[in-house]
Amino acid sequence: MLLNGVSREVGDSVEIDDGKEPVLSGGIWKCGNCDGIDETKLMYSEINEIEDKMMTDSSVNIQIAFTLPGMQCITIHSETPGVVRRITGACTSGTLTLSVASVPYFTVNIYG
């Protein structure tokens, strides 16, 4: 496999799986070590919006991937109920892929 000009074998990947899944708490999905987080520890933030024509089917799933050394907590906030699942990686490993289902607009915050 060739990725960013670097050749690697697919089997070279070391998958870290801490077994922790995102948890819905107070209307916010949280994954990782989220106790005591505050805005001073914010490392990254992004807003995701799905086009209205895509949301005609309520089963729209979006996969988002992050690679950020030092990440300890990821939060996903939306005004609409949805489902967040961990696909690969771990919330505190520096590399993570999440699936967000049936949510047209959501904010992702990553804390270190």
N, C-alpha and C positions, 0 to 999 in steps of 0.2 A: 504494500500500500504506500502511496506517495502522499504526504501531507505537508504542505508549506515547504516543499522542496527537500524534505527529509524522508528517506526511504526507511520503512519499518515493516517488520513482519507483524501480521495481525495477532499472532500468539504472544507478542512482546508486551501486550497490555497487562498491567497489574490492576485488577479490579478491586477497589476498596469498597466494602459493604459493611457499614456499621449496623445494618438491620433497622435503623430508625426511619420511620415514615413521617411525612408532614402531619401535624396535628392541628385541628381547628380549635382555636382558643380565643374567645371574645370577638368572634367575627373575623379573625385574622389567621391564615394558615401559617404555622411556624415549623421550622425544621432546623435541628441542631441545638447548640447550647444557647438558648435565647433568654435565660434568666439574667436579669440585670442589664439588658441591652439598652442603650440610649443613642440619641442622634450623634453624639460625639464619636461613636464607633462605626458610623455609616461609611462603608467603603465604596458602594455602588448602588445606583438606583435607576430603574427604567420603568416606563409606562408602556403597556402593550394594549393595542386596540384592534379588534377584529372588525373588518368591514361588515356593514349591515347585510349585504347580499350573501355573505358567508354564513351568517347566523340564522338563515332560514331553517337549517337543520340543527336542532338543539344538541346534537351529539358531536359538535365540533371539538376536536382535541388539538391543543397546541403543545408542541414540545419545545422547551427552552433549555439551553445548556449554558453552564457557566464554568469558567476556569479562572479562579482567583485565589492565589496563595494567601493563606491566613484567614479565609472566611470561616466564621464560627456559627453564624445564624442567618437564615434566610426567611424573610416574611413575604407573604403574598396577600394583598388586601384588595377586595372587590366589593362593590355594592350589591352584586348579584351572587346568589349561592352557586357554588360549583364544587368540583372535586379536584384535589391536587394529589398527585402520586409521584413517588420517586421511581425513576426508570433505571438509571445507572448512577454509580458513584455514591458518595456519602455527603451529608450536609456539612461536615467539617473536614472534608478531605482535600478541598481545593478544586475538585472537579465534580460536577453534578449535572444530571439531566432530569428535569421534571416534566410531567404531563399536567396540563391545566385544561379541564373539560368544562364546556358549557358556560364559559364566562366571556362576555364581549369586551370587557375593559378591566384591566387589573394592573396593580403596581407591585413591582418586585423591589425589595430592599435587601442588601447584603451587608452584614455587619462583621467586623473583625474583632 
